[in-house]
């Protein structure tokens, strides 16, 4: 008896189990694997050789993502996954043991850094300067991930007398879209106030609905109605850091630098971990403690 194929409705829901960005990243992983010479279905020996061939050039996190992509490529076709084989598991464990699993950590952008970048950004054309200023200040004050930052829409804003509330509809740790809100208070100085910066950008750009942050052309005009990509946040930061601090310094900063900057600054200000987690949306205390331990180390007095 022939096996009944899932209905189009079932296939549609099954496809929605992974986000569009996740599917794109899996496709990119598979392109790299096939360019190396790999095929699907694959044997455990081939997958192990692929991992060994790139152990010296790819980060552990990247290799782990490639393993997941290979697993999905087989499972989605009802094929036996070679990733489950003991040879693949031991090869990956050996690479982790010898290469180390330390993740790349970007530098945090604290308030002094942001003030310096704002001076550089202000020298740009009006529209781009207003947008980039709002990205920096809102990204820092909200402690949002870059994907969350570019996903904000005008409809997600709830104004208050002393700040604004933003609805995060979906995030890295909330794939099903339960949502949460984050409050951004007004700053004491208007020049560095995220609320004022966002209002100025929206008024100048004439944005009354849809995505908050959009592409600006070289002629300082809004391009299209679509929102920026997460990578755009990193490019804005790197461009500002390059102009303010130099090309070499820009290598140490990325989109995560704003979120890291908030946690670092909050820790230095003596905020409790649960307060920081309420803003960042971290699910575990360990992630916040990484930053707090760094701050505490810097406060050790000299014994000389």
C-alpha positions as a Markdown table, in Angstrom:
| # | Residue | x | y | z |
|---|---|---|---|---|
| 1 | Unk | 0.0 | 0.0 | 0.0 |
| 2 | Unk | 1.4 | 3.3 | -1.1 |
| 3 | Unk | 2.3 | 5.7 | 1.7 |
| 4 | Unk | -0.1 | 8.7 | 1.7 |
| 5 | Unk | 1.6 | 12.1 | 1.2 |
| 6 | Unk | 0.8 | 14.9 | 3.6 |
| 7 | Unk | -1.8 | 17.4 | 2.5 |
| 8 | Unk | -0.7 | 20.9 | 1.2 |
| 9 | Unk | -2.1 | 22.3 | 4.5 |
| 10 | Unk | 0.1 | 20.0 | 6.6 |
| 11 | Unk | 3.1 | 20.7 | 4.4 |
| 12 | Unk | 2.5 | 24.5 | 4.8 |
| 13 | Unk | 2.5 | 24.3 | 8.6 |
| 14 | Unk | 5.5 | 22.0 | 8.6 |
| 15 | Unk | 7.4 | 24.5 | 6.5 |
| 16 | Unk | 6.5 | 27.3 | 8.9 |
| 17 | Unk | 8.3 | 25.4 | 11.7 |
| 18 | Unk | 11.5 | 27.2 | 10.7 |
| 19 | Unk | 11.7 | 30.9 | 10.0 |
| 20 | Unk | 12.6 | 32.3 | 6.6 |
| 21 | Unk | 16.0 | 33.4 | 7.8 |
| 22 | Unk | 16.7 | 29.9 | 9.3 |
| 23 | Unk | 15.8 | 28.3 | 5.9 |
| 24 | Unk | 18.1 | 30.7 | 4.1 |
| 25 | Unk | 21.0 | 30.0 | 6.4 |
| 26 | Unk | 20.5 | 26.2 | 6.0 |
| 27 | Unk | 20.6 | 26.6 | 2.2 |
| 28 | Unk | 23.8 | 28.6 | 2.5 |
| 29 | Unk | 25.3 | 25.9 | 4.6 |
| 30 | Unk | 24.3 | 23.2 | 2.1 |
| 31 | Unk | 25.8 | 25.3 | -0.8 |
| 32 | Unk | 29.1 | 25.3 | 1.0 |
| 33 | Unk | 28.9 | 21.6 | 1.7 |
| 34 | Unk | 28.1 | 20.8 | -2.0 |
| 35 | Unk | 30.8 | 23.1 | -3.3 |
| 36 | Unk | 33.3 | 21.1 | -1.2 |
| 37 | Unk | 32.0 | 18.0 | -3.0 |
| 38 | Unk | 29.4 | 16.6 | -0.6 |
| 39 | Unk | 26.2 | 15.0 | -1.7 |
| 40 | Unk | 22.8 | 14.1 | -0.2 |
| 41 | Unk | 22.4 | 11.4 | 0.9 |
| 42 | Unk | 25.7 | 11.3 | 2.6 |
| 43 | Unk | 27.6 | 8.7 | 4.6 |
| 44 | Unk | 29.0 | 9.3 | 8.1 |
| 45 | Unk | 32.5 | 9.1 | 6.6 |
| 46 | Unk | 31.8 | 11.9 | 4.2 |
| 47 | Unk | 30.3 | 14.2 | 6.8 |
| 48 | Unk | 33.3 | 13.4 | 9.2 |
| 49 | Unk | 35.7 | 14.3 | 6.4 |
| 50 | Unk | 33.9 | 17.5 | 5.7 |
| 51 | Unk | 34.1 | 18.6 | 9.3 |
| 52 | Unk | 37.8 | 17.6 | 9.5 |
| 53 | Unk | 38.6 | 19.5 | 6.3 |
| 54 | Unk | 37.2 | 22.8 | 7.7 |
| 55 | Unk | 38.2 | 22.4 | 11.4 |
| 56 | Unk | 41.0 | 24.8 | 11.0 |
| 57 | Unk | 39.1 | 27.5 | 9.1 |
| 58 | Unk | 35.6 | 27.6 | 10.4 |
| 59 | Unk | 34.4 | 28.5 | 13.9 |
| 60 | Unk | 32.9 | 25.7 | 16.1 |
| 61 | Unk | 29.6 | 27.5 | 16.1 |
| 62 | Unk | 29.6 | 27.5 | 12.2 |
| 63 | Unk | 30.5 | 23.8 | 12.1 |
| 64 | Unk | 27.7 | 23.0 | 14.5 |
| 65 | Unk | 25.3 | 24.9 | 12.3 |
| 66 | Unk | 26.5 | 23.0 | 9.3 |
| 67 | Unk | 25.9 | 19.7 | 11.1 |
| 68 | Unk | 22.3 | 20.8 | 11.9 |
| 69 | Unk | 21.8 | 21.8 | 8.2 |
| 70 | Unk | 23.0 | 18.4 | 7.0 |
| 71 | Unk | 20.8 | 16.6 | 9.5 |
| 72 | Unk | 17.7 | 18.6 | 8.3 |
| 73 | Unk | 18.6 | 18.0 | 4.7 |
| 74 | Unk | 18.3 | 14.3 | 5.3 |
| 75 | Unk | 15.4 | 14.2 | 7.7 |
| 76 | Unk | 13.3 | 16.4 | 5.5 |
| 77 | Unk | 13.7 | 13.9 | 2.7 |
| 78 | Unk | 12.9 | 10.9 | 5.0 |
| 79 | Unk | 16.6 | 9.8 | 4.7 |
| 80 | Unk | 18.6 | 8.4 | 7.6 |
| 81 | Unk | 20.7 | 11.2 | 9.0 |
| 82 | Unk | 24.5 | 10.4 | 9.0 |
| 83 | Unk | 24.9 | 13.1 | 11.7 |
| 84 | Unk | 23.6 | 10.6 | 14.3 |
| 85 | Unk | 26.4 | 8.2 | 13.6 |
| 86 | Unk | 29.0 | 7.8 | 16.3 |
| 87 | Unk | 31.9 | 8.6 | 13.9 |
| 88 | Unk | 30.4 | 12.1 | 13.2 |
| 89 | Unk | 29.7 | 12.8 | 16.8 |
| 90 | Unk | 33.2 | 11.8 | 17.9 |
| 91 | Unk | 34.8 | 13.8 | 15.1 |
| 92 | Unk | 33.0 | 16.9 | 16.1 |
| 93 | Unk | 33.8 | 16.3 | 19.8 |
| 94 | Unk | 37.5 | 15.9 | 18.9 |
| 95 | Unk | 37.4 | 19.2 | 16.9 |
| 96 | Unk | 35.8 | 21.0 | 19.9 |
| 97 | Unk | 38.4 | 19.6 | 22.3 |
| 98 | Unk | 41.4 | 20.5 | 20.1 |
| 99 | Unk | 40.2 | 23.8 | 18.7 |
| 100 | Unk | 38.3 | 25.1 | 21.7 |
| 101 | Unk | 34.7 | 26.3 | 21.7 |
| 102 | Unk | 35.3 | 29.9 | 22.7 |
| 103 | Unk | 32.8 | 32.1 | 20.9 |
| 104 | Unk | 33.8 | 35.4 | 19.3 |
| 105 | Unk | 32.9 | 38.2 | 21.6 |
| 106 | Unk | 32.5 | 41.7 | 20.2 |
| 107 | Unk | 33.4 | 44.8 | 22.1 |
| 108 | Unk | 30.6 | 46.6 | 24.0 |
| 109 | Unk | 29.6 | 50.1 | 23.0 |
| 110 | Unk | 29.1 | 51.9 | 26.3 |
| 111 | Unk | 27.7 | 55.5 | 26.6 |
| 112 | Unk | 31.1 | 57.2 | 26.1 |
| 113 | Unk | 31.6 | 55.3 | 22.9 |
| 114 | Unk | 28.1 | 56.1 | 21.6 |
| 115 | Unk | 28.5 | 59.8 | 22.3 |
| 116 | Unk | 31.7 | 59.7 | 20.2 |
| 117 | Unk | 29.9 | 57.9 | 17.4 |
| 118 | Unk | 27.0 | 60.4 | 17.5 |
| 119 | Unk | 29.4 | 63.2 | 16.7 |
| 120 | Unk | 30.6 | 61.3 | 13.7 |
| 121 | Unk | 27.1 | 60.4 | 12.6 |
| 122 | Unk | 25.9 | 64.0 | 12.9 |
| 123 | Unk | 28.3 | 64.9 | 10.0 |
| 124 | Unk | 26.2 | 62.8 | 7.6 |
| 125 | Unk | 23.3 | 64.0 | 5.4 |
| 126 | Unk | 20.2 | 64.9 | 7.6 |
| 127 | Unk | 18.1 | 61.9 | 6.9 |
| 128 | Unk | 20.8 | 59.3 | 7.3 |
| 129 | Unk | 22.2 | 61.0 | 10.3 |
| 130 | Unk | 18.7 | 61.0 | 12.0 |
| 131 | Unk | 18.2 | 57.3 | 11.2 |
| 132 | Unk | 21.6 | 56.2 | 12.4 |
| 133 | Unk | 21.3 | 58.2 | 15.6 |
| 134 | Unk | 18.0 | 56.6 | 16.3 |
| 135 | Unk | 19.4 | 53.1 | 15.6 |
| 136 | Unk | 22.3 | 53.6 | 18.0 |
| 137 | Unk | 20.4 | 55.1 | 20.9 |
| 138 | Unk | 17.3 | 52.9 | 20.6 |
| 139 | Unk | 19.4 | 49.8 | 20.1 |
| 140 | Unk | 21.4 | 50.6 | 23.3 |
| 141 | Unk | 18.5 | 51.7 | 25.5 |
| 142 | Unk | 16.2 | 48.8 | 24.5 |
| 143 | Unk | 19.0 | 46.2 | 24.6 |
| 144 | Unk | 17.3 | 44.5 | 21.7 |
| 145 | Unk | 19.0 | 42.1 | 19.3 |
| 146 | Unk | 19.6 | 43.5 | 15.9 |
| 147 | Unk | 16.9 | 41.3 | 14.4 |
| 148 | Unk | 14.4 | 42.6 | 16.9 |
| 149 | Unk | 15.5 | 46.2 | 16.3 |
| 150 | Unk | 14.9 | 46.1 | 12.6 |
| 151 | Unk | 11.6 | 44.3 | 13.0 |
| 152 | Unk | 9.9 | 47.1 | 14.9 |
| 153 | Unk | 7.0 | 48.9 | 13.3 |
| 154 | Unk | 5.3 | 52.1 | 14.1 |
| 155 | Unk | 2.3 | 50.1 | 15.3 |
| 156 | Unk | 4.5 | 48.5 | 17.9 |
| 157 | Unk | 5.1 | 51.8 | 19.7 |
| 158 | Unk | 3.1 | 52.9 | 22.8 |
| 159 | Unk | 4.0 | 56.4 | 23.9 |
| 160 | Unk | 4.2 | 57.3 | 27.6 |
| 161 | Unk | 4.9 | 60.6 | 29.3 |
| 162 | Unk | 8.4 | 59.6 | 30.3 |
| 163 | Unk | 9.3 | 57.2 | 27.5 |
| 164 | Unk | 7.9 | 54.6 | 25.1 |
| 165 | Unk | 7.0 | 51.0 | 25.2 |
| 166 | Unk | 7.9 | 48.7 | 22.3 |
| 167 | Unk | 6.3 | 45.4 | 21.4 |
| 168 | Unk | 8.8 | 42.7 | 20.4 |
| 169 | Unk | 6.5 | 40.3 | 18.5 |
| 170 | Unk | 9.1 | 37.6 | 17.8 |
| 171 | Unk | 12.7 | 37.0 | 18.8 |
| 172 | Unk | 15.5 | 34.4 | 18.8 |
| 173 | Unk | 14.2 | 32.9 | 22.0 |
| 174 | Unk | 10.6 | 33.3 | 21.1 |
| 175 | Unk | 10.2 | 31.5 | 17.8 |
| 176 | Unk | 6.4 | 31.0 | 18.3 |
| 177 | Unk | 5.7 | 34.7 | 18.7 |
| 178 | Unk | 4.4 | 34.9 | 22.3 |
| 179 | Unk | 5.8 | 38.4 | 22.3 |
| 180 | Unk | 7.0 | 40.7 | 25.1 |
| 181 | Unk | 7.4 | 44.5 | 25.7 |
| 182 | Unk | 10.4 | 46.6 | 26.5 |
| 183 | Unk | 10.3 | 50.1 | 27.9 |
| 184 | Unk | 12.7 | 52.8 | 26.8 |
| 185 | Unk | 12.8 | 55.8 | 29.2 |
| 186 | Unk | 13.6 | 59.3 | 28.1 |
| 187 | Unk | 17.2 | 60.4 | 28.8 |
| 188 | Unk | 18.2 | 63.4 | 30.9 |
| 189 | Unk | 19.9 | 65.0 | 27.8 |
| 190 | Unk | 17.8 | 65.5 | 24.7 |
| 191 | Unk | 21.0 | 65.1 | 22.6 |
| 192 | Unk | 21.3 | 61.5 | 23.7 |
| 193 | Unk | 17.6 | 60.7 | 24.2 |
| 194 | Unk | 16.5 | 57.6 | 22.2 |
| 195 | Unk | 12.8 | 58.6 | 22.4 |
| 196 | Unk | 13.6 | 62.1 | 21.0 |
| 197 | Unk | 15.9 | 60.6 | 18.3 |
| 198 | Unk | 13.3 | 58.1 | 17.2 |
| 199 | Unk | 10.6 | 60.8 | 16.9 |
| 200 | Unk | 12.9 | 63.1 | 15.0 |
| 201 | Unk | 13.7 | 60.3 | 12.5 |
| 202 | Unk | 10.1 | 59.4 | 11.9 |
| 203 | Unk | 9.0 | 63.0 | 11.5 |
| 204 | Unk | 11.9 | 63.8 | 9.1 |
| 205 | Unk | 11.4 | 60.6 | 7.1 |
| 206 | Unk | 7.6 | 61.0 | 7.0 |
| 207 | Unk | 7.0 | 57.5 | 8.4 |
| 208 | Unk | 3.6 | 57.1 | 9.9 |
| 209 | Unk | 3.2 | 53.3 | 9.6 |
| 210 | Unk | 5.2 | 50.2 | 8.8 |
| 211 | Unk | 8.8 | 49.5 | 9.6 |
| 212 | Unk | 10.7 | 52.0 | 11.7 |
| 213 | Unk | 14.1 | 51.8 | 10.0 |
| 214 | Unk | 14.4 | 51.8 | 6.3 |
| 215 | Unk | 17.1 | 52.2 | 3.7 |
| 216 | Unk | 18.4 | 55.7 | 2.8 |
| 217 | Unk | 19.9 | 56.3 | -0.6 |
| 218 | Unk | 23.2 | 58.1 | -1.3 |
| 219 | Unk | 21.1 | 61.1 | -2.2 |
| 220 | Unk | 19.6 | 61.0 | 1.3 |
| 221 | Unk | 16.1 | 59.8 | 0.3 |
| 222 | Unk | 14.0 | 56.9 | 1.6 |
| 223 | Unk | 14.3 | 53.8 | -0.6 |
| 224 | Unk | 11.2 | 51.6 | -0.5 |
| 225 | Unk | 8.8 | 50.7 | 2.3 |
| 226 | Unk | 10.7 | 47.7 | 3.5 |
| 227 | Unk | 12.6 | 47.6 | 6.8 |
| 228 | Unk | 16.3 | 47.2 | 7.1 |
| 229 | Unk | 18.0 | 43.8 | 7.5 |
| 230 | Unk | 19.8 | 42.8 | 10.7 |
| 231 | Unk | 23.1 | 43.0 | 8.9 |
| 232 | Unk | 22.3 | 46.7 | 8.2 |
| 233 | Unk | 22.6 | 47.5 | 12.0 |
| 234 | Unk | 26.1 | 46.0 | 12.0 |
| 235 | Unk | 27.1 | 48.0 | 8.9 |
| 236 | Unk | 25.8 | 51.3 | 10.5 |
| 237 | Unk | 27.9 | 50.6 | 13.6 |
| 238 | Unk | 31.0 | 49.5 | 11.7 |
| 239 | Unk | 30.8 | 52.6 | 9.5 |
| 240 | Unk | 30.5 | 54.9 | 12.4 |
| 241 | Unk | 33.3 | 53.2 | 14.4 |
| 242 | Unk | 35.6 | 53.3 | 11.3 |
| 243 | Unk | 35.2 | 57.0 | 11.0 |
| 244 | Unk | 35.6 | 57.7 | 14.7 |
| 245 | Unk | 38.2 | 55.2 | 15.7 |
| 246 | Unk | 39.7 | 53.7 | 12.6 |
| 247 | Unk | 39.4 | 50.6 | 10.4 |
| 248 | Unk | 41.2 | 48.2 | 12.9 |
| 249 | Unk | 38.8 | 49.2 | 15.7 |
| 250 | Unk | 35.8 | 48.5 | 13.6 |
| 251 | Unk | 36.7 | 44.8 | 13.5 |
| 252 | Unk | 35.9 | 44.5 | 17.2 |
| 253 | Unk | 32.4 | 45.9 | 16.9 |
| 254 | Unk | 29.1 | 44.5 | 15.4 |
| 255 | Unk | 25.4 | 44.7 | 15.8 |
| 256 | Unk | 25.6 | 42.9 | 19.2 |
| 257 | Unk | 27.8 | 45.7 | 20.5 |
| 258 | Unk | 24.8 | 47.8 | 21.5 |
| 259 | Unk | 23.1 | 45.0 | 23.4 |
| 260 | Unk | 26.4 | 44.1 | 25.1 |
| 261 | Unk | 26.9 | 47.8 | 25.9 |
| 262 | Unk | 23.6 | 48.0 | 27.7 |
| 263 | Unk | 24.4 | 45.0 | 29.9 |
| 264 | Unk | 27.9 | 46.3 | 30.6 |
| 265 | Unk | 26.7 | 49.8 | 31.5 |
| 266 | Unk | 23.9 | 48.5 | 33.6 |
| 267 | Unk | 26.2 | 46.2 | 35.5 |
| 268 | Unk | 28.6 | 49.1 | 36.1 |
| 269 | Unk | 25.7 | 51.2 | 37.4 |
| 270 | Unk | 24.9 | 48.5 | 39.9 |
| 271 | Unk | 21.7 | 47.2 | 38.3 |
| 272 | Unk | 20.5 | 43.8 | 39.7 |
| 273 | Unk | 20.7 | 40.9 | 37.3 |
| 274 | Unk | 16.9 | 40.3 | 37.3 |
| 275 | Unk | 16.4 | 44.0 | 36.2 |
| 276 | Unk | 18.9 | 43.6 | 33.3 |
| 277 | Unk | 17.3 | 40.3 | 32.3 |
| 278 | Unk | 13.9 | 42.0 | 32.3 |
| 279 | Unk | 15.2 | 44.5 | 29.7 |
| 280 | Unk | 17.3 | 42.1 | 27.6 |
| 281 | Unk | 14.9 | 39.1 | 27.6 |
| 282 | Unk | 17.7 | 36.7 | 28.6 |
| 283 | Unk | 16.3 | 33.4 | 29.7 |
| 284 | Unk | 19.3 | 32.4 | 31.8 |
| 285 | Unk | 21.3 | 34.2 | 34.5 |
| 286 | Unk | 24.6 | 32.9 | 33.1 |
| 287 | Unk | 24.4 | 35.1 | 30.0 |
| 288 | Unk | 24.1 | 38.3 | 32.1 |
| 289 | Unk | 26.7 | 37.1 | 34.6 |
| 290 | Unk | 29.3 | 36.9 | 31.8 |
| 291 | Unk | 29.2 | 40.7 | 31.6 |
| 292 | Unk | 28.9 | 41.2 | 35.3 |
| 293 | Unk | 32.0 | 39.1 | 35.9 |
| 294 | Unk | 34.0 | 41.3 | 33.5 |
| 295 | Unk | 32.8 | 44.4 | 35.3 |
| 296 | Unk | 33.7 | 43.0 | 38.7 |
| 297 | Unk | 37.2 | 42.0 | 37.5 |
| 298 | Unk | 37.8 | 45.7 | 36.6 |
| 299 | Unk | 36.9 | 46.8 | 40.1 |
| 300 | Unk | 39.5 | 44.7 | 41.8 |
| 301 | Unk | 41.8 | 47.1 | 43.8 |
| 302 | Unk | 45.6 | 47.1 | 43.4 |
| 303 | Unk | 47.5 | 45.4 | 46.2 |
| 304 | Unk | 50.7 | 47.3 | 45.4 |
